[in-house]
Amino acid sequence: MMMVRAVPGDKNIVAYKPDPAGLKLRLIAAQRLKSVLGGEHFSPLGAADLADGRDRALANRLITTALRRHGQINAILSELLEKGMPPRSGTFEAVLRLSLAQLVFLPDLGAHSALFLAVEAIKRDNKARHLSGLMNAVLRKAQSNSARYGLMDEGNLLPAQLTEGWVKAYGNDAVAGFADALISGAPLDLTLRDMDPDLIDALGAEPVFADTVRLETRDRPVEALPGYDEGRWWVQDLASAIPALLLDLPGGSDVLDLCAAPGGKTAQLVKAGYKVTALDSDATRLTRLRENMARLGYAPEVVEADAAHYDPARLFDGILLDAPCSATGTFRRHPEVLWHRSAADIAGRVKLQRALMTNALRSLKPGGTLIYCVCSLEATEGEDQVDWALGALPDLVLAPIRPEEMPGLEAAIVPKGLVRTHPAMTAGNSDGGMDGFFVARFKRNG
Ligand SMILES: C[S@@+](CC[C@H](N)C(=O)[O-])C[C@H]1O[C@@H](n2cnc3c(N)ncnc32)[C@H](O)[C@@H]1O
């Protein structure tokens, strides 16, 4: 809690003593936000970053609000900072964004702490302390405009560079739903090893599709949920659970999971009874895959290799290629993807996806099945890649996905028997949405 004392003689001015916990959590939140602004992937602060659970929850709330409202905060900043963001100024930008998130979008947290602690935080940063006056002035101006800023046009929430293509692909209503989904975030989806009604009850979960259940809790550490230690489920968005279900091969088939870490789909393939080889090029992510499999009691073969050059000794009955992509479909949990992706960056991934698909064919038996999927909302990484593959890889034919394979989610099947999900789509009785995913199923001519 903030300590407040009135300044004698002036009832409008109060001086604040920095509350060490409030200041510390802001300093840590600012460091995390700074690294995300610098291009890193967002992951919420954990107990190792900030031991106190309440402080951690508050710090994470500040960071996620700053990221979800990034577009609106950009618009506010362009009004407030006439000369733009001061260059090479340490944590200045991160502290300012966190404080604007609090002032404008989290009014329940109070304005005074946003202002005072921002200035105190800046004074503790050698690269930014000379800007404490600017911080103070900018936040005071923001405070007097906060009601107007709070009513700001939601059109600023999503970057224009991406929305243009989305409106064409999904229509205006869906894109308005994307903005809502960005603000509300995502529920917690789990894939269950077995659909035990007692476990589902104990989790307080609701079945939404196949073996995915949904929990509305968004803050509880997953390790504390029933069944975690026993490896009875793993965290995986509903949409992410669709591709592995569509492989549709007999039990015991030899399946290669390309780009497998951290292993959500690997676990589904093992659960389906296939003989699974999980491959990824990233050793750190493979360590996580191994840990995840150990918790679940699953034992796929694990290979560290570059999927663009992998040349195995045997051919596989089925291949799942969950290709690296722009990940724009995951913006509910990773709002930063909206602001990190340039057109050139997406074009680079399109090229890599083609190389991976081409090389995957070298490992596929004639008559075998290839699932290609991406967690992207961009047609260039999805629908357009199918057109490219059918032209460039004459061995491949489409194996259309049938409505009976997607009970309750038939609406996700689009022309040519492809699957397309997006965050404004609903499943079951839940209005919690799902990630944007694209899935195509091919057969190799045999
Ligand atoms: C979308 S993630 C995979 C998620 C995973 N399939 C799951 O369900 O948990 C993409 C993965 O591709 C891997 N990757 C990127 N380039 C690769 C390459 N050339 N060869 C193999 N893996 C690659 C990354 O390390 C990353 O783990």
Ligand as a Chemical Component Dictionary entry (heavy atoms), coordinates in Angstrom:
data_LIG
# 
_chem_comp.id                   LIG 
_chem_comp.type                 NON-POLYMER 
_chem_comp.pdbx_formal_charge   0 
_chem_comp.three_letter_code    LIG 
# 
loop_
_chem_comp_atom.comp_id 
_chem_comp_atom.atom_id 
_chem_comp_atom.alt_atom_id 
_chem_comp_atom.type_symbol 
_chem_comp_atom.charge 
_chem_comp_atom.model_Cartn_x 
_chem_comp_atom.model_Cartn_y 
_chem_comp_atom.model_Cartn_z 
_chem_comp_atom.pdbx_ordinal 
LIG C1  C1  C 0  4.643  -23.304 -33.389 1  
LIG S1  S1  S 1  6.011  -23.890 -32.504 2  
LIG C2  C2  C 0  5.607  -25.577 -32.318 3  
LIG C3  C3  C 0  4.588  -25.882 -31.265 4  
LIG C4  C4  C 0  4.437  -27.384 -31.042 5  
LIG N1  N1  N 0  4.141  -28.099 -32.265 6  
LIG C5  C5  C 0  3.375  -27.733 -30.021 7  
LIG O1  O1  O 0  2.274  -28.131 -30.391 8  
LIG O2  O2  O -1 3.664  -27.617 -28.811 9  
LIG C6  C6  C 0  7.202  -23.951 -33.764 10 
LIG C7  C7  C 0  8.476  -24.717 -33.429 11 
LIG O3  O3  O 0  9.255  -24.777 -34.631 12 
LIG C8  C8  C 0  10.606 -24.905 -34.248 13 
LIG N2  N2  N 0  11.433 -24.634 -35.449 14 
LIG C9  C9  C 0  11.621 -23.471 -36.079 15 
LIG N3  N3  N 0  12.394 -23.652 -37.160 16 
LIG C10 C10 C 0  12.684 -24.987 -37.218 17 
LIG C11 C11 C 0  13.453 -25.784 -38.090 18 
LIG N4  N4  N 0  14.078 -25.265 -39.163 19 
LIG N5  N5  N 0  13.547 -27.107 -37.830 20 
LIG C12 C12 C 0  12.928 -27.650 -36.753 21 
LIG N6  N6  N 0  12.197 -26.929 -35.887 22 
LIG C13 C13 C 0  12.067 -25.614 -36.116 23 
LIG C14 C14 C 0  10.742 -23.919 -33.114 24 
LIG O4  O4  O 0  11.858 -24.225 -32.313 25 
LIG C15 C15 C 0  9.403  -24.114 -32.389 26 
LIG O5  O5  O 0  9.558  -25.007 -31.322 27 
# 
loop_
_chem_comp_bond.comp_id 
_chem_comp_bond.atom_id_1 
_chem_comp_bond.atom_id_2 
_chem_comp_bond.value_order 
_chem_comp_bond.pdbx_ordinal 
LIG C1  S1  SING 1  
LIG S1  C2  SING 2  
LIG S1  C6  SING 3  
LIG C2  C3  SING 4  
LIG C3  C4  SING 5  
LIG C4  N1  SING 6  
LIG C4  C5  SING 7  
LIG C5  O1  DOUB 8  
LIG C5  O2  SING 9  
LIG C6  C7  SING 10 
LIG C7  O3  SING 11 
LIG C7  C15 SING 12 
LIG O3  C8  SING 13 
LIG C8  N2  SING 14 
LIG C8  C14 SING 15 
LIG N2  C9  SING 16 
LIG N2  C13 SING 17 
LIG C9  N3  DOUB 18 
LIG N3  C10 SING 19 
LIG C10 C11 SING 20 
LIG C10 C13 DOUB 21 
LIG C11 N4  SING 22 
LIG C11 N5  DOUB 23 
LIG N5  C12 SING 24 
LIG C12 N6  DOUB 25 
LIG N6  C13 SING 26 
LIG C14 O4  SING 27 
LIG C14 C15 SING 28 
LIG C15 O5  SING 29 
# 
